[in-house]
């Protein structure tokens, strides 16, 4: 805390045009000139303060009157949360650009308040995914300019590539994967595109002013990133082993959990069975599809194909 106190004192002196010098610093803190230079370096390097030495006043001064010391705008818990979010974002986007710089600054703030151990409170382990920072940077530019984007999109399976022009409305992260939410001019409908399958991206020439659909409502519709016109009611029976996990998970805002003697029944709206099928398969023998019959048949067929592969 001693360094934090010294830095805050320097900050107040600089903001009040008191031209703090080594003599006043030594008298205040019984510290050396080297200590003062280290603290000034923290103000410059971590906080971005523009500080020069004024020979006439024999002390230091700020050249930017708008500078503010950000560490006192946040509580420790808020800084820890920001640090966690920035580390996640930096890992997902490849550690490039503003996320890395912001993480470094927030880590510096935490270290000042709590010592170097604050840097190692969080760690992350991800399945390796394609880094998408360049695509995200270009999409952010298009979103701010409210202009369409053109790109080649690689579909799943044997559908091949297709050329798209899209009005971009939102960058959406779901379970660690980045998606573009927008209006596809080719399909003339709302669409969600997985960003690591976007190639040859460029800004289009068409500006747009108003979004053609409500993004919040669209994303809040039935379970999963895959959307559809009609929602199906899906009911899943989990045994006691899986139920202990499901009770702690949140699948959808409109989900319902019904306790049973041996587990629970989870009910939720689903428009496309692609993701829910993968979720069901994840729990294996610990879950049974009660309805709809179509999803139940899909799981039975998948189980048959899995068994066939091991014969």
Secondary structure by P-SEA (a helix, b strand, c coil): caaaaaaaaaaaaaaacccccaaaaaaaccccaaaaaaaaaaaccccccccccccccccccccccccccccccccaaaaaaaaaaaaaaaaaaccccaaaaaaaaaaaaaaaaccccccccbbbbcccccccaaaaaaaaaaaaacbbbbbbbbbcccccccccccccccccccccbbbbbcccccccccccccccccccccccccccccccccaaaaaacccccccccbbbbbbbbbcaaaaaaaaaccccccbbbbbcccbbbbbbbbccaaaaaaaaaaacccccccccaaaaaaaaaaaaaaaaaac
